[in-house]
Amino acid sequence: MTQRNFEQFFKDPKTSTEDLVAVGGDFSPERLVYAYTHGIFPWSEDPIRWYSLDPRAIFDLERVHFSKTVQRKIRQNRYRISFNEAFRQVMEGCSYRERDNTWITSGFFRGYSEFHKLGYAHSVEVWNQKEELVGGVYGVAIGRFFAGESMFSFESDAGKIGLYHLFDKLKYSGFELFDTQQLNHVTWELGAYEIPKSNYLKRLEKAVQNPKLWIIPN
């Protein structure tokens, strides 16, 4: 689809007063790139619902707070950290729920796996000493913008340890905006906060001005 087609499909987040800006479409890479660079993300499937929240929750990469327990585990090097080694497995970990339904359904797996192959979606893996995947994070990087999609922990604090290493790489690469969509207890404790959508969109426009792929530093 062309830029004009997407402009007609999505309500303009700059002028819409509603969080829900479109229903339907697909998870094609072209649609996902347009959505993320315009402050929009999908939050359900069948049908796909696209949102641009007001307010919007973000992290300041220079003001993230990790507990002393998490910092101690990081210093002890209990885990091996990798990037983009097991993207599908990280999505599976994030989708796992004992009781509740998950929003990460089959269409998300297909769409974001393709997005990963193209270099837009990335994962952080946390492996224990038995080389078992026990935590991880995945999200979308475009230009100097990162959208954190989901995080999981099968061992205490493993997901936060992955997030710590992700923040470290993003800071080194000069990222300007980390989107976490909506506050929850975990992100609030880590230092996330809300800003008006209008401010978010201005910062996003600057961060994706050069929408190049992220080459993760060693």
TORPA-143350 format. One line per field, with one value per residue: residue number from 1; residue in three letters; x negated, y, z negated of N, C-alpha, C, O, CB in turn. Coordinates in steps of 0.02 Angstrom, whole numbers. Glycine has a CB too. Layout:
TORPA-143350
resi = [NUM,...]
resn = [ALA,...]
n.px = [X,...]
n.py = [Y,...]
n.pz = [Z,...]
ca.px = [X,...]
ca.py = [Y,...]
ca.pz = [Z,...]
c.px = [X,...]
c.py = [Y,...]
c.pz = [Z,...]
o.px = [X,...]
o.py = [Y,...]
o.pz = [Z,...]
cb.px = [X,...]
cb.py = [Y,...]
cb.pz = [Z,...]
***
This chain:
TORPA-143350
resi = [1,2,3,4,5,6,7,8,9,10,11,12,13,14,15,16,17,18,19,20,21,22,23,24,25,26,27,28,29,30,31,32,33,34,35,36,37,38,39,40,41,42,43,44,45,46,47,48,49,50,51,52,53,54,55,56,57,58,59,60,61,62,63,64,65,66,67,68,69,70,71,72,73,74,75,76,77,78,79,80,81,82,83,84,85,86,87,88,89,90,91,92,93,94,95,96,97,98,99,100,101,102,103,104,105,106,107,108,109,110,111,112,113,114,115,116,117,118,119,120,121,122,123,124,125,126,127,128,129,130,131,132,133,134,135,136,137,138,139,140,141,142,143,144,145,146,147,148,149,150,151,152,153,154,155,156,157,158,159,160,161,162,163,164,165,166,167,168,169,170,171,172,173,174,175,176,177,178,179,180,181,182,183,184,185,186,187,188,189,190,191,192,193,194,195,196,197,198,199,200,201,202,203,204,205,206,207,208,209,210,211,212,213,214,215,216,217,218]
resn = [MET,THR,GLN,ARG,ASN,PHE,GLU,GLN,PHE,PHE,LYS,ASP,PRO,LYS,THR,SER,THR,GLU,ASP,LEU,VAL,ALA,VAL,GLY,GLY,ASP,PHE,SER,PRO,GLU,ARG,LEU,VAL,TYR,ALA,TYR,THR,HIS,GLY,ILE,PHE,PRO,TRP,SER,GLU,ASP,PRO,ILE,ARG,TRP,TYR,SER,LEU,ASP,PRO,ARG,ALA,ILE,PHE,ASP,LEU,GLU,ARG,VAL,HIS,PHE,SER,LYS,THR,VAL,GLN,ARG,LYS,ILE,ARG,GLN,ASN,ARG,TYR,ARG,ILE,SER,PHE,ASN,GLU,ALA,PHE,ARG,GLN,VAL,MET,GLU,GLY,CYS,SER,TYR,ARG,GLU,ARG,ASP,ASN,THR,TRP,ILE,THR,SER,GLY,PHE,PHE,ARG,GLY,TYR,SER,GLU,PHE,HIS,LYS,LEU,GLY,TYR,ALA,HIS,SER,VAL,GLU,VAL,TRP,ASN,GLN,LYS,GLU,GLU,LEU,VAL,GLY,GLY,VAL,TYR,GLY,VAL,ALA,ILE,GLY,ARG,PHE,PHE,ALA,GLY,GLU,SER,MET,PHE,SER,PHE,GLU,SER,ASP,ALA,GLY,LYS,ILE,GLY,LEU,TYR,HIS,LEU,PHE,ASP,LYS,LEU,LYS,TYR,SER,GLY,PHE,GLU,LEU,PHE,ASP,THR,GLN,GLN,LEU,ASN,HIS,VAL,THR,TRP,GLU,LEU,GLY,ALA,TYR,GLU,ILE,PRO,LYS,SER,ASN,TYR,LEU,LYS,ARG,LEU,GLU,LYS,ALA,VAL,GLN,ASN,PRO,LYS,LEU,TRP,ILE,ILE,PRO,ASN]
n.px = [-42,-17,-86,18,130,116,129,262,318,283,338,280,160,120,229,340,449,472,417,418,376,391,466,441,353,184,34,-74,-244,-256,-142,-162,-282,-237,-139,-211,-300,-215,-161,-73,-8,25,146,224,297,403,538,392,342,294,198,169,113,165,132,-43,-156,-328,-505,-642,-801,-910,-868,-825,-772,-839,-819,-916,-932,-916,-1024,-1129,-1120,-1152,-1286,-1341,-1346,-1257,-1187,-1183,-1181,-1101,-1071,-943,-952,-852,-719,-585,-563,-570,-457,-363,-384,-342,-209,-156,-37,32,166,239,296,190,130,40,54,77,66,-14,-133,-169,-177,-271,-380,-418,-446,-555,-648,-672,-743,-688,-623,-674,-755,-798,-885,-889,-986,-1000,-1122,-1108,-1085,-953,-815,-763,-713,-666,-651,-561,-550,-526,-632,-666,-758,-805,-720,-637,-517,-455,-388,-351,-389,-462,-480,-544,-622,-655,-666,-730,-682,-693,-831,-866,-806,-884,-1007,-965,-929,-1056,-1125,-1046,-1066,-1203,-1196,-1136,-996,-840,-710,-607,-473,-344,-213,-94,-75,-118,-127,-256,-334,-319,-386,-514,-540,-468,-360,-219,-177,-96,-7,-31,-159,-232,-219,-289,-419,-437,-432,-552,-642,-627,-666,-774,-751,-830,-892,-929,-1088,-1151,-1267,-1423]
n.py = [-60,117,270,361,277,221,335,361,249,248,349,514,528,651,734,661,628,510,354,234,210,142,-3,-167,-214,-274,-364,-321,-280,-151,-84,-91,-17,110,130,127,233,337,343,240,80,-98,-190,-298,-444,-503,-431,-336,-209,-43,75,238,305,421,487,446,317,320,283,368,351,385,388,270,152,22,-108,-143,-278,-328,-263,-322,-456,-437,-395,-512,-594,-701,-744,-777,-659,-623,-558,-559,-696,-788,-750,-791,-880,-791,-712,-814,-840,-717,-724,-820,-872,-924,-922,-812,-747,-706,-562,-582,-661,-779,-703,-595,-665,-708,-585,-506,-589,-587,-451,-450,-526,-435,-341,-246,-281,-336,-444,-479,-599,-698,-813,-954,-1045,-1173,-1155,-1126,-1034,-904,-779,-625,-493,-406,-297,-152,-65,86,200,314,271,164,40,-40,-197,-317,-413,-550,-664,-812,-847,-764,-590,-603,-551,-413,-401,-428,-315,-214,-234,-209,-72,-22,-47,29,159,173,173,292,314,403,395,292,194,135,119,100,134,16,-79,-134,-64,65,57,42,166,222,344,455,554,690,647,733,787,670,631,733,709,582,604,670,570,468,525,493,347,226,54,-30,-71,-179,-143,-225]
n.pz = [0,26,-44,-48,-52,-180,-256,-236,-293,-432,-569,-597,-719,-770,-766,-805,-938,-998,-1069,-996,-832,-713,-636,-583,-432,-416,-470,-394,-347,-292,-337,-474,-490,-449,-548,-674,-656,-661,-786,-820,-866,-860,-957,-972,-893,-760,-759,-701,-806,-813,-902,-972,-1106,-1234,-1386,-1344,-1388,-1430,-1437,-1507,-1454,-1529,-1657,-1721,-1842,-1933,-2050,-2199,-2214,-2082,-2021,-2090,-2047,-1913,-1922,-1970,-1862,-1829,-1721,-1543,-1416,-1265,-1099,-981,-957,-980,-935,-908,-1016,-1122,-1099,-1119,-1255,-1307,-1275,-1354,-1471,-1624,-1662,-1605,-1446,-1307,-1219,-1120,-985,-847,-727,-767,-795,-664,-593,-666,-669,-535,-528,-611,-535,-435,-502,-588,-708,-869,-988,-1159,-1248,-1395,-1472,-1579,-1682,-1636,-1505,-1476,-1418,-1511,-1526,-1443,-1318,-1192,-1048,-942,-832,-755,-670,-791,-885,-999,-1025,-1158,-1167,-1242,-1391,-1482,-1621,-1678,-1781,-1934,-1910,-1787,-1665,-1689,-1698,-1567,-1510,-1567,-1499,-1370,-1378,-1401,-1280,-1193,-1242,-1215,-1077,-1051,-1059,-1065,-1110,-1205,-1198,-1300,-1294,-1391,-1563,-1689,-1843,-1852,-1752,-1800,-1924,-1874,-1824,-1719,-1644,-1611,-1468,-1379,-1228,-1120,-1148,-1145,-1009,-944,-991,-940,-801,-780,-822,-727,-612,-530,-471,-492,-504,-658,-704,-812,-937,-979]
ca.px = [0,-54,-80,86,177,110,157,335,337,277,351,218,152,110,293,391,456,485,359,424,370,408,484,432,286,142,-30,-126,-298,-244,-92,-193,-328,-196,-106,-258,-330,-162,-135,-18,-29,81,154,267,306,469,498,334,359,234,207,122,138,153,60,-86,-208,-394,-563,-701,-855,-959,-837,-793,-788,-839,-827,-982,-932,-929,-1093,-1174,-1119,-1189,-1358,-1362,-1348,-1222,-1153,-1212,-1136,-1110,-1024,-918,-968,-793,-664,-521,-558,-555,-385,-325,-388,-300,-138,-134,4,61,239,269,281,137,141,-9,85,41,50,-72,-192,-187,-195,-331,-436,-439,-476,-621,-690,-689,-788,-653,-605,-734,-744,-852,-875,-924,-994,-1031,-1183,-1091,-1068,-881,-791,-723,-688,-679,-615,-565,-521,-536,-679,-667,-796,-827,-659,-625,-453,-457,-325,-333,-444,-441,-529,-530,-658,-645,-704,-766,-661,-722,-902,-867,-790,-944,-1056,-937,-938,-1128,-1141,-1011,-1102,-1266,-1180,-1109,-924,-811,-642,-588,-400,-318,-141,-49,-105,-94,-164,-327,-368,-320,-441,-577,-550,-428,-312,-174,-179,-41,-19,-59,-231,-260,-223,-344,-482,-440,-448,-624,-679,-623,-681,-817,-724,-875,-890,-976,-1142,-1165,-1340,-1450]
ca.py = [0,179,315,390,225,216,397,354,194,268,417,549,535,721,768,618,630,441,310,186,249,101,-73,-206,-214,-333,-352,-316,-236,-82,-55,-84,40,171,137,144,300,387,339,193,11,-145,-215,-358,-474,-532,-393,-299,-142,0,126,291,321,486,500,391,301,314,281,409,303,407,391,206,130,-50,-122,-168,-351,-337,-241,-373,-513,-417,-396,-581,-628,-765,-761,-757,-614,-623,-517,-586,-767,-831,-702,-827,-906,-735,-698,-867,-827,-659,-740,-873,-854,-983,-917,-761,-747,-660,-524,-602,-718,-806,-650,-559,-706,-706,-517,-481,-631,-558,-386,-467,-547,-374,-300,-195,-307,-363,-478,-490,-663,-709,-886,-974,-1084,-1234,-1132,-1122,-966,-890,-710,-591,-433,-392,-233,-125,-10,123,261,320,257,94,25,-101,-232,-360,-440,-606,-692,-878,-844,-698,-532,-616,-502,-347,-404,-418,-245,-176,-239,-175,-1,-7,-46,85,220,174,187,360,316,463,385,223,192,76,122,113,119,-36,-76,-150,-10,123,47,50,236,247,397,473,621,699,619,784,789,606,632,777,674,526,630,684,508,426,567,451,283,171,-4,-30,-120,-185,-143,-281]
ca.pz = [0,28,-101,-47,-75,-252,-285,-234,-337,-502,-590,-612,-792,-789,-770,-834,-1012,-1019,-1072,-941,-770,-655,-648,-523,-403,-425,-503,-343,-368,-271,-382,-540,-487,-450,-613,-727,-645,-671,-854,-820,-876,-865,-1025,-971,-827,-744,-711,-726,-830,-813,-953,-987,-1173,-1265,-1379,-1322,-1438,-1401,-1481,-1494,-1460,-1579,-1724,-1735,-1910,-1946,-2121,-2220,-2201,-2010,-2007,-2118,-2001,-1853,-1939,-1982,-1797,-1835,-1659,-1478,-1380,-1193,-1060,-917,-948,-987,-934,-914,-1084,-1167,-1090,-1152,-1327,-1323,-1264,-1400,-1529,-1656,-1667,-1563,-1375,-1288,-1158,-1069,-952,-788,-680,-794,-783,-593,-572,-699,-646,-471,-545,-638,-479,-398,-543,-627,-774,-902,-1052,-1207,-1281,-1459,-1478,-1642,-1674,-1599,-1438,-1469,-1411,-1572,-1525,-1380,-1298,-1120,-1029,-874,-828,-692,-682,-860,-922,-1015,-1056,-1196,-1158,-1298,-1430,-1523,-1668,-1706,-1844,-1964,-1885,-1725,-1614,-1705,-1680,-1494,-1496,-1585,-1445,-1313,-1390,-1395,-1208,-1163,-1262,-1177,-1007,-1045,-1051,-1094,-1135,-1219,-1208,-1335,-1280,-1447,-1628,-1734,-1906,-1840,-1717,-1845,-1972,-1838,-1808,-1664,-1662,-1557,-1438,-1332,-1161,-1076,-1161,-1121,-935,-925,-1004,-893,-734,-780,-831,-667,-554,-488,-493,-475,-547,-714,-706,-884,-949,-1018]
c.px = [-44,-44,-9,138,176,139,233,359,337,304,285,211,144,176,348,391,470,421,359,425,382,427,476,361,250,78,-87,-181,-285,-195,-122,-242,-289,-167,-155,-288,-278,-128,-78,-45,32,84,201,271,378,526,437,358,295,247,151,145,121,178,22,-141,-275,-446,-612,-761,-908,-931,-797,-817,-783,-854,-897,-987,-948,-1001,-1144,-1177,-1157,-1264,-1383,-1367,-1316,-1196,-1195,-1160,-1152,-1057,-1007,-939,-905,-730,-597,-511,-542,-481,-342,-326,-344,-226,-111,-95,34,137,269,254,226,155,92,15,50,21,-9,-136,-215,-213,-261,-392,-462,-473,-547,-669,-714,-732,-755,-637,-664,-714,-807,-836,-918,-925,-1026,-1092,-1171,-1074,-993,-861,-743,-697,-702,-634,-615,-530,-542,-582,-677,-703,-823,-767,-654,-558,-458,-390,-306,-396,-418,-498,-504,-572,-655,-694,-739,-747,-690,-797,-910,-854,-849,-994,-1030,-946,-1011,-1147,-1108,-1045,-1166,-1253,-1147,-1034,-894,-743,-630,-514,-381,-242,-99,-83,-75,-139,-239,-363,-371,-377,-509,-590,-512,-379,-272,-186,-118,-58,-51,-135,-265,-269,-278,-412,-491,-461,-523,-664,-680,-638,-726,-800,-767,-868,-942,-1024,-1164,-1240,-1362,-1465]
c.py = [63,219,343,340,219,278,394,300,214,339,450,558,607,757,727,624,560,401,260,224,208,31,-110,-203,-278,-313,-348,-269,-163,-47,-43,-25,105,183,162,214,356,380,290,122,-34,-177,-275,-383,-501,-494,-359,-229,-103,60,179,324,393,482,437,380,290,304,335,364,322,405,327,182,54,-61,-147,-243,-365,-318,-292,-434,-498,-421,-468,-622,-698,-789,-741,-715,-618,-577,-553,-659,-811,-788,-737,-853,-850,-716,-751,-859,-770,-676,-790,-844,-917,-981,-870,-774,-696,-623,-544,-667,-733,-752,-608,-599,-702,-637,-495,-526,-606,-490,-397,-486,-486,-326,-246,-217,-344,-396,-478,-555,-668,-784,-902,-1019,-1151,-1219,-1138,-1048,-950,-819,-678,-531,-431,-326,-213,-66,21,189,263,311,182,88,-41,-136,-274,-388,-500,-629,-761,-890,-772,-646,-544,-567,-433,-345,-396,-346,-199,-176,-207,-100,19,-1,14,151,227,194,255,364,374,451,311,224,129,77,143,93,57,-35,-87,-92,53,117,57,122,262,300,417,544,628,672,670,790,726,608,678,744,616,549,643,618,464,466,531,378,223,113,2,-88,-124,-188,-204,-259]
c.pz = [0,-36,-106,-72,-151,-286,-286,-282,-411,-513,-609,-688,-815,-799,-803,-910,-1040,-1021,-1014,-875,-707,-678,-581,-497,-414,-461,-452,-368,-351,-317,-451,-542,-490,-519,-666,-718,-651,-740,-863,-831,-879,-934,-1028,-899,-822,-776,-743,-745,-840,-859,-950,-1051,-1194,-1337,-1356,-1373,-1403,-1457,-1459,-1506,-1511,-1650,-1739,-1803,-1915,-2020,-2136,-2207,-2128,-1994,-2033,-2071,-1936,-1865,-1947,-1917,-1800,-1767,-1598,-1442,-1305,-1161,-995,-905,-946,-989,-945,-985,-1134,-1160,-1124,-1228,-1348,-1317,-1316,-1458,-1558,-1653,-1615,-1489,-1360,-1225,-1103,-1037,-885,-738,-702,-783,-711,-574,-602,-684,-579,-482,-573,-582,-438,-438,-584,-699,-804,-968,-1094,-1244,-1344,-1471,-1546,-1629,-1640,-1526,-1424,-1463,-1468,-1575,-1458,-1369,-1221,-1105,-960,-876,-758,-705,-752,-908,-936,-1049,-1092,-1193,-1218,-1330,-1470,-1568,-1690,-1769,-1869,-1935,-1819,-1669,-1626,-1689,-1605,-1476,-1513,-1528,-1381,-1320,-1378,-1321,-1174,-1180,-1221,-1104,-997,-1035,-1092,-1126,-1144,-1239,-1245,-1337,-1340,-1512,-1659,-1796,-1895,-1806,-1760,-1895,-1938,-1816,-1749,-1688,-1600,-1533,-1392,-1263,-1115,-1085,-1134,-1045,-910,-934,-956,-824,-728,-782,-768,-603,-504,-506,-475,-524,-601,-707,-779,-895,-990,-1090]
o.px = [-101,0,19,184,228,170,265,415,384,293,239,252,158,180,398,338,479,376,306,469,383,406,502,314,280,69,-143,-167,-301,-203,-109,-243,-306,-170,-142,-301,-295,-75,-38,-100,86,33,215,252,409,560,432,390,247,299,94,190,70,238,50,-169,-278,-432,-622,-772,-946,-967,-742,-875,-730,-896,-933,-1041,-989,-1035,-1195,-1231,-1189,-1302,-1441,-1389,-1345,-1184,-1235,-1101,-1210,-1007,-1052,-942,-904,-693,-557,-456,-504,-448,-292,-275,-311,-184,-51,-117,58,169,320,204,217,191,102,-2,-1,-33,-50,-187,-274,-266,-303,-448,-523,-523,-592,-727,-769,-756,-789,-637,-700,-663,-863,-780,-975,-873,-1073,-1111,-1219,-1052,-973,-886,-689,-661,-745,-586,-664,-488,-573,-574,-686,-680,-861,-765,-665,-542,-465,-339,-250,-450,-360,-557,-449,-560,-653,-755,-774,-790,-710,-823,-955,-886,-862,-1021,-1069,-968,-1025,-1183,-1138,-1051,-1182,-1295,-1131,-1009,-919,-720,-640,-495,-399,-210,-71,-116,-14,-185,-281,-416,-420,-412,-557,-644,-522,-359,-288,-203,-91,-116,-94,-172,-319,-322,-310,-455,-547,-503,-553,-715,-728,-624,-718,-831,-743,-840,-993,-1005,-1194,-1273,-1323,-1488]
o.py = [61,204,348,358,214,272,420,304,199,383,417,592,624,805,755,625,553,412,244,266,236,9,-88,-190,-332,-256,-370,-222,-118,11,8,12,151,239,211,249,414,407,298,107,-12,-189,-301,-349,-519,-523,-354,-195,-127,92,166,365,421,475,383,428,256,315,346,340,279,420,330,190,25,-27,-169,-268,-408,-354,-304,-461,-542,-447,-482,-679,-747,-849,-695,-734,-616,-560,-575,-680,-863,-788,-715,-848,-861,-704,-734,-868,-773,-645,-801,-796,-960,-1033,-887,-807,-649,-648,-525,-722,-702,-754,-587,-571,-693,-631,-467,-502,-605,-475,-357,-463,-486,-276,-204,-177,-380,-380,-477,-564,-646,-816,-869,-1031,-1183,-1263,-1154,-1006,-980,-801,-701,-520,-452,-302,-252,-21,-14,229,218,339,141,125,-94,-107,-268,-388,-501,-615,-767,-938,-725,-657,-499,-544,-399,-293,-362,-319,-152,-124,-179,-67,72,45,46,195,281,227,274,411,391,493,271,252,74,41,198,42,47,6,-53,-72,90,166,78,138,320,300,397,588,578,673,653,797,729,588,663,748,602,518,629,612,428,443,537,350,175,122,34,-146,-76,-232,-230,-299]
o.pz = [-23,-77,-160,-108,-182,-339,-331,-308,-448,-472,-633,-718,-872,-837,-827,-941,-1101,-981,-986,-863,-652,-731,-530,-535,-421,-481,-467,-405,-390,-335,-483,-591,-527,-546,-700,-767,-646,-751,-910,-808,-899,-965,-1083,-852,-872,-819,-805,-706,-871,-855,-930,-1051,-1174,-1349,-1350,-1399,-1352,-1516,-1399,-1562,-1534,-1698,-1767,-1821,-1903,-2049,-2091,-2190,-2112,-1957,-2001,-2059,-1908,-1824,-1932,-1919,-1776,-1758,-1600,-1439,-1285,-1191,-958,-847,-915,-1038,-986,-1012,-1182,-1210,-1155,-1261,-1400,-1351,-1320,-1491,-1522,-1644,-1584,-1472,-1398,-1182,-1045,-1061,-870,-710,-661,-764,-697,-543,-566,-687,-568,-450,-559,-581,-411,-411,-613,-745,-769,-999,-1067,-1268,-1345,-1479,-1567,-1571,-1618,-1490,-1368,-1500,-1473,-1622,-1420,-1405,-1190,-1143,-923,-917,-708,-746,-772,-962,-891,-1096,-1060,-1214,-1244,-1300,-1489,-1555,-1718,-1806,-1829,-1935,-1795,-1632,-1579,-1668,-1582,-1431,-1476,-1510,-1342,-1273,-1349,-1303,-1131,-1137,-1197,-1073,-941,-1004,-1145,-1166,-1098,-1291,-1224,-1376,-1340,-1516,-1656,-1800,-1925,-1829,-1757,-1908,-1971,-1793,-1729,-1747,-1544,-1572,-1369,-1242,-1075,-1036,-1105,-1020,-859,-891,-933,-792,-676,-748,-757,-548,-443,-551,-445,-579,-593,-704,-804,-867,-1030,-1130]
cb.px = [47,-32,-131,103,160,38,133,358,290,203,401,216,93,70,314,381,511,536,357,489,301,350,557,480,246,126,-44,-98,-363,-217,-30,-230,-372,-140,-75,-314,-362,-110,-113,23,-72,75,181,338,254,471,542,277,400,217,209,117,110,191,30,-115,-189,-412,-597,-703,-888,-982,-790,-809,-741,-891,-775,-994,-865,-879,-1106,-1152,-1046,-1169,-1370,-1314,-1420,-1164,-1085,-1233,-1143,-1105,-1054,-943,-1014,-797,-663,-518,-623,-601,-368,-354,-460,-317,-129,-195,61,38,258,245,345,71,136,-81,160,83,110,-62,-177,-126,-142,-320,-414,-379,-432,-616,-652,-626,-836,-589,-542,-786,-720,-859,-892,-889,-1038,-980,-1215,-1033,-1107,-845,-756,-765,-718,-672,-647,-533,-540,-469,-751,-594,-754,-860,-597,-682,-396,-477,-329,-287,-475,-418,-539,-544,-733,-653,-756,-752,-585,-712,-934,-816,-728,-976,-1074,-862,-916,-1169,-1118,-938,-1118,-1301,-1134,-1141,-892,-804,-590,-632,-363,-347,-118,18,-99,-94,-137,-333,-333,-252,-437,-578,-620,-389,-349,-101,-246,-23,47,-26,-244,-213,-156,-341,-484,-372,-409,-643,-650,-554,-714,-895,-656,-949,-901,-938,-1202,-1130,-1360,-1515]
cb.py = [0,220,372,414,158,206,458,338,134,265,419,619,495,757,789,544,678,408,272,143,280,99,-80,-182,-156,-366,-407,-291,-258,-80,-100,-149,38,167,71,93,302,381,406,197,4,-200,-161,-342,-531,-604,-340,-295,-145,23,94,344,273,544,525,406,239,378,212,474,294,477,452,154,163,-87,-172,-153,-382,-295,-173,-394,-533,-346,-357,-615,-634,-758,-727,-819,-541,-694,-446,-544,-791,-874,-664,-885,-941,-674,-694,-936,-813,-601,-768,-912,-803,-988,-893,-692,-732,-698,-449,-611,-704,-857,-605,-545,-779,-724,-470,-477,-705,-549,-348,-525,-596,-339,-268,-176,-354,-308,-549,-428,-721,-670,-913,-1011,-1095,-1269,-1171,-1157,-955,-904,-669,-639,-368,-450,-180,-106,-33,135,323,389,282,66,24,-88,-276,-417,-386,-665,-645,-933,-869,-701,-512,-688,-498,-331,-471,-463,-223,-204,-313,-192,18,-61,-111,87,220,105,134,394,249,515,416,192,197,73,55,76,178,-107,-128,-213,5,130,-24,4,248,189,459,465,633,774,595,853,797,547,653,842,648,491,694,728,468,395,632,467,273,195,-68,-34,-102,-247,-79,-308]
cb.pz = [-61,89,-97,24,-43,-273,-244,-163,-326,-524,-651,-576,-815,-735,-702,-813,-1033,-973,-1139,-949,-766,-604,-676,-469,-430,-356,-554,-276,-336,-198,-386,-559,-424,-397,-635,-731,-576,-616,-876,-754,-939,-811,-1070,-999,-815,-765,-677,-672,-897,-741,-1022,-927,-1224,-1225,-1445,-1252,-1479,-1359,-1481,-1541,-1393,-1563,-1730,-1680,-1961,-1901,-2145,-2295,-2220,-1968,-2039,-2188,-1985,-1830,-2004,-2029,-1774,-1884,-1656,-1435,-1406,-1163,-1046,-861,-1005,-1052,-867,-864,-1104,-1151,-1015,-1133,-1347,-1277,-1195,-1427,-1509,-1729,-1736,-1583,-1333,-1279,-1172,-1101,-939,-754,-670,-870,-802,-549,-592,-774,-641,-423,-597,-688,-433,-375,-500,-592,-770,-915,-1041,-1257,-1233,-1518,-1420,-1688,-1741,-1633,-1386,-1529,-1342,-1633,-1581,-1323,-1329,-1079,-1078,-842,-845,-664,-669,-872,-884,-1061,-1003,-1268,-1097,-1275,-1478,-1479,-1730,-1654,-1836,-2039,-1936,-1701,-1612,-1780,-1704,-1461,-1537,-1649,-1432,-1305,-1461,-1429,-1175,-1185,-1338,-1180,-980,-990,-1073,-1041,-1087,-1276,-1141,-1406,-1256,-1438,-1675,-1700,-1955,-1796,-1651,-1882,-2002,-1778,-1797,-1630,-1691,-1579,-1399,-1328,-1131,-1090,-1236,-1140,-906,-966,-1077,-890,-720,-840,-889,-661,-576,-498,-464,-473,-506,-781,-657,-914,-985,-985]
***
